[in-house]
Amino acid sequence: MTARPTTAGATAEARRARNLARYALLVCVATVAAAVLSLVRGNWIGLVCWILMAGLASNMGWYYLRRSKARTPAP
């Protein structure tokens, strides 16, 4: 297990990772909306592609969220 860094650079890096997590989860929501639109239009290939992309964006969001929590210095 790694120790939490306590430098000012670590807090800036944690803030950057938190912002990336927000952007990734926003992309996930947008891809889910696109998947629903593909389903309504009957485009099954598009539906599969959008669902796969939503899964990737979701995983990236969780990764960056966990990374930001690991980089935040303990009080």
Secondary structure, DSSP 8 states (H G I E B T S, - for coil): ------SHHHHHHHHHHHHHHHHHHHHHHHHHHHHHHHHHHT-HHHHHHHHHHHHHHHHHHHHHHHHHHHHS---
